[in-house]
Amino acid sequence: MRRSIVTIVFTLGISTLYAQPVWLPGGPQQVGGTYSQQFQHVFSALHNQAALAALPAITAGVYAERRFMLKATSLYALGLAVPTASGTFGLSLRHFGYTAFNQQQLGIAYGRNLGSRVSIGMQVDYLGLSMQQYGRTGTVTFEAGCLFHVTPQLHAGVHAFNPVAQQLDKSGRQDIPVVYTAGAGYEASRDFLLSAEVVHTTDRALTTRLMCEYRIVPQLSVQLGLSTDPQLSGGGVRFSWQSLHIYLSAHYHSQLGITPATAITWQPHPKEA
């Protein structure tokens, strides 16, 4: 009986993941920093690889969440960004699931500025799926994005995940969704960000996300966010000490419950880079 309940909830959890790029960490409050210049971090930048160009120095982070408080739906991620004279390179590793069913993603990314108003980025992904009694399969696909810095306060961007509709196997099923994202962020000040984005995923209704972040003092900021389809609401706090940043957050699904998450990043300030 317990195995059946876990299987049902796990299946529902997978369906909520498909409302965002596959294996992408974070609830609605974690991706808003993509559309900014003052609130970037390694995981928001990997949400749209064009944002890698905004990271000032070598940046790394780890992320963990327990989706709906179930060990079987835990997600773990590692991220690394390395700026060079020719652009910024990124590496990400993600693992979702448990022994009987799990997904993995390895991504190698690159982002750079094209002048002061535009940045572009791309990532090559290896996606793997492992199931007990069925074995393992995997494939390679890619994602790409572009950001427009309309003014110093207003930023907008577009992103495409798996635009070639690559599949995990040759069975003819659409195992990996095609995801298109468009969003914008407004930095009312260096300490306040308001952002929104819409996500179109194959065979799903349009998803809308709203997020705001307020930096109370340099050492403390708060976040609030919500999304539709799936309907999630959440929030978080960030504690900073010099280059070390700790994020504690959670988002709530009305039927499946709470998903707590933690991220730890090392990101020097521009003046420290």
N, C-alpha and C positions, 0 to 999 in steps of 0.2 A: 504493500500500500504506500509506504513511504517513498519507494522508488518511483511509483506512478505519479505521485504528487510532484516530486522533484522534476520528473520528465516534463510534465505539463507546464510547470512554472518556467523551466529552462527554455522550452519552446516559445513561450510568450516573451521571455527575455530576449531571445534571438530576434523575434519580430520587431522589438523596439530598437534593436541595434540597426536594423535596416532603414531606419528613418534618418540615419546619418552615415557618412562614409564608413565602410566596414572596418571593424576593429579600432575605430578612432576613440581614444579615451576622452572622458569628460561629459558632464551634463551640460545643460544650456548655459550655465554661468561661466564655463571654462573657456569658451571659444571666442568671446567678444573682443579680447585684446588683439585679435588678428587685425581689426580695422582701427589701428591706432599707431602712434609712435612712442607714447609714454608708458604703455601698459603691455608691451610685448614680453613674452617668455617663450621658452623652447617649445612647449606643447601647443600654445596658440599659434606660433609661427608654422608648425608642421600641419596645422589645419588648412593653411594656404601657403604653399612653399614660397610664394613671392615675398612673404613677410620675413623670411630668413634674412633678407638683406638689411633689416632694421636692427638685428642683434649686434651689439657693439664689440663683443669679445667672445672667446670660447665659452660656451654655455652648455650645461648638462643638467639632466633631471631624471627623477624616478617617479612613477605614478602607480597607485593601487586603488582599486575600488571593489567593493563587494556588492554586486548588483542585487537588489531586493533582499539583502542580508543572507544570501545563500552562497556557500563555499563553491558550489558547482558553477556559479555564474560570476566568478571573480575575474577581474581584468588587471593585468600588470603591463607596464610599459616603461621603456627607457628611451631617452632622447638625448641627442648630442648635436650641437651646431658649432662649426669651425669657420670663422671668417678668414678670407684670404684676400690678396690684392685683386683677384679676378672674380670674386663673389664669395658667397657663403655656402659651405657644404653641410648637409645634415644627414644624420643616421638615426633611425627609429626602429625599435623592436617592440612588438606587442604580442601578448598571449591571453586568450580568453577561453574559459571553460575548465574542464576537469579531466580525469583520466579517460573516461569513456567517450568524451566528445570535446574536442578543443580546436581552436583556430589560431593561426599564427600569421604575423605579418612582419616582413623585413623590408624597410624602405630606405633607399639612398636618394637624397634630395640635393638640389642645387637652386639657389636663388641669387638674384643680383638686381641692382638698380639700373634703370635706363634713364639717366638724367635725374633730376630732383623730383619729378612728378609721377614717375611710373616705375614699378618693380615687377619682375616676372620670376616664376619658379616652376620647377618640374620635379617629380619623384618617380622612380622606378620601384615597383612593389613586387615582392614575392609573397603570394598568399598560399597558405597551406591549411588543409583540413584533415583531421585524424579522428576516426571512429572505430571503436572496438568492433571486431568481427567483420568490418568492411575495409580496414586498411587505411592508407593515407594517400592523398592526392594533393596536387598543388599546381600553380600556374604563375605566370608573370604578366603584369599589366602596368599601367602608369596613371598618373594624375598630374594636373598642371593648373596653375593659377596666375592671376594678374591683379595687382593693386594699383589704384589711382589715388594720389595725394592731391585732391582737388584744391584744398587750402591747407594751411598748417593745422587747422582744427578738423577738417572734414576729409574722411578717407572712405573709399569704396573699393569693392573687389568682386571678382568672379572666380569660380573654381570648378573643375570637372574631375570626377573620380571615375576611372574605368570607362572612358568615352567610347572605346572600341567594343564594349559589351563582351569582354573576355569571360569565358566560363571556366569552372574548375576542372571539368572533365569533358568528354566527348559524348555525353548522354543526350545532349540537346536541350538540357534544362538551363534556365537563367539563374545559376547559383550565385553569381556576384552581381549586385545591382549596379546600374549606371546612376550616378548622383551628380546633379548640377546645383551649385550654391551661388547665391548672390547676396551681398550684404554691404552695410555701410556703418560707419561709426563717427560720432561727433564728440570731440574732446572740448567740453565747455571750458576747461582749464587744465593745467598740468595734473590736477588731482581728481578730475571727474570725467568719466567716459560713459556714453550712452550708445549702444549699438543694437542693430537689428539685422536679421538675415532670413532669407527664404531658401528652402531646400526642396528640390524636386527629385524624387527617387522613382525608378521604374516600378509600376504597379502599386503605387501608394499615393495617398492624398498629399497635397502640398503641406510642408511643415514650416511654421514660422517660429523664430526664436527672438526673444528680447533679453537684453542684459544691460546692467549698469554696474559700475564699480566706482567707489569713492575712497580716495586715500585720505584718511583722517589725519594721520601724521606719517612721516616717512617710514616708520616701523610698523604701521598697521593700516590695513585697508579692508573694506567689506564689499561683498558682491551679492547681487540678487539677479535671478534669471528665471525665465519660464519658456516653455515651448508647447506647440500644439502637435497632435498626432505623431508620437504619443504625447499625451498631456502630462507635462512634467513641470514642477516648480521647485526652486531650490535657492540656496545661498551658500556663502562661504566667507571665510576670513583669511587674510594673508598676514603672516608675521615675518618681518624682515630684520636681519641683522647684518649690516654691511652687504656682502655679496650672497648671503644665504637667505633663501626665501622658503617658508613653509606654508602650504595651502591646506586648509581643512574645509571640506565642503560636503554637502549632501543634497540630493534631489529626491522628490517624492512623486510616486505614481499612485493615483487614486485607488487602483485595484491591487497592485503588486507590492506597494509599500516603499520603504526608504532605501536609498543607495548611498552609503557613506563613501567618501573618497579622501585620499591624502596625496599630496604631491610635494616633493622637495626638489628645489632647483638651486643651482649655483650660477649666478648671473651678475657679473660686475656692472656697476653703474658706468655710464659713458665716461665720466671723469676718472674712473679707476681703470678703464680699459687701456 
